[in-house]
Amino acid sequence: MTTYANTLDAADHLSLEEQEQLAATLLQRIAERRRAELIGAVGEARAEFARGRIKPANAAAVAKLIKP
């Protein structure tokens, strides 16, 4: 199994251009994963709404719920 430290050491052996490409690729993959997480969360919220478990609310109502 590759560790974080091993990965950093391996990246140090890449050329500067390869390191830049690696960083760009990682940023793109992170964005894709975040997007997928968001899509999943929206899907779950829509399903809960469809089952009647949640109701629409405005920003003020939501802020009131989360403020101590």
KAPE-V290030 format. One record per residue. N is the residue number from 0. SS is DSSP state (~ for helix, > for strand, _ for the rest). OMEGA is omega as a letter, one per 30 degrees, with the letter a starting at -180 (NA if undefined). NEAR is the number of other C-alpha atoms within 10 Angstrom. Layout:
n->(N:N)
ss->(SS:SS)
omega->(OMEGA:OMEGA)
near->(NEAR:NEAR)
This chain:
n->(0:1:2:3:4:5:6:7:8:9:10:11:12:13:14:15:16:17:18:19:20:21:22:23:24:25:26:27:28:29:30:31:32:33:34:35:36:37:38:39:40:41:42:43:44:45:46:47:48:49:50:51:52:53:54:55:56:57:58:59:60:61:62:63:64:65:66:67)
ss->(_:_:_:~:~:~:~:~:~:~:~:~:_:_:_:~:~:~:~:~:~:~:~:~:~:~:~:~:~:~:~:~:~:~:~:~:~:~:~:~:~:~:~:~:~:~:~:~:~:~:_:_:_:_:_:_:_:_:~:~:~:~:~:~:~:~:_:_)
omega->(a:l:l:a:l:l:l:l:l:l:l:l:l:l:l:l:l:l:l:l:l:l:l:l:l:l:l:l:l:l:l:l:l:l:l:l:l:l:l:l:l:l:l:l:l:l:l:l:a:l:l:a:l:a:l:l:l:a:a:a:l:l:l:l:a:l:a:NA)
near->(4:6:8:9:9:11:10:10:11:10:15:12:10:12:10:11:9:13:14:12:12:14:13:12:12:12:12:12:12:12:12:12:12:12:12:12:12:12:12:12:12:12:12:12:14:14:13:13:13:11:9:9:10:12:8:7:8:7:8:8:10:11:10:9:9:7:6:5)
